[in-house]
Amino acid sequence: MPGSYDPVTLGHLDMIRRVAERGDEVYAVIFTNPNKEYTFSLEDRVRMLLIATEDIPNVTVSYSLGRVVDYMREHDISRIVKGYRDESDLPWEREQAEYNLKHGGYETELIAANEEYRSISSTAAREAIRRGADLTQILPRGVIEYIAAMSE
């Protein structure tokens, strides 16, 4: 499940769990975009994703500085799974799915977010962190603790 995970949210974690519960080996992979600024370093994003998924045995956390299709090929992964929050996310996700099919031959399975997580985004999480708001409905508990420890 490719993403920037800046930071990993309860919505991300729910999606990862749902795919993992099917018995699939899940690769939760942080990809970086050189044209994008991130709030958290790659190292911190990896650590938070590891914390969030530590109780899910069939999840492998990794990162890549390259393209999704290249990572797939290098790790012999056959299918991309991505989540979307609502209809406004779909055009972007479909565009990415078409790219990955055209440039790598990889099908993308798009999964709708559970209703309770549709309003959660990493952007909203970062804003809540900046405001010092309650994060318990946005981020996994271990991630909240990690972020709190960073600011001590």
C-alpha positions, 0 to 999 in steps of 0.5 A: 500500500503505497503512500506518503504517510505524513503521518500515518492516520487511523484511516491508513491503519484501518485500510492496512488492517482490512487488506491484512485480514484477507491473509495477504502479505501487505507492503506498506511502503512510504514513497517520497516525491522530490517536489513535495515538502514533508512535515516529518522526516522519512525516518520519522514516517518509517518509525511511525508506520512501524509503530502503527502496524507492529501488531499486524504480523503480515505487514512489511514496512518499507520506503522507496525513493523511486517509483511504485512500479519499480518497487513492485518489480524489485520486490516481486509484488503483483498487485497495488492496493490503494484506499480513497476517502470519497469521490473527490479522491477517485480521479487522482487515484484512477490516474495513478492506477492507469499510470501504474498499469501502463508503465508497469503492467500492475493492476490497482485495487481501489478500496473505499475508506470506512465511513468513520475515517473518510474525513481523516487525512494526513493534511488534517492530522498535520493541522491538528498537530500544529493546533495542539488539538486532540489527536485520538480520533485521527492518529494511532495511539503509538503515533501520538506518543511518538509525536509527543516525545519528539517535541519534548 
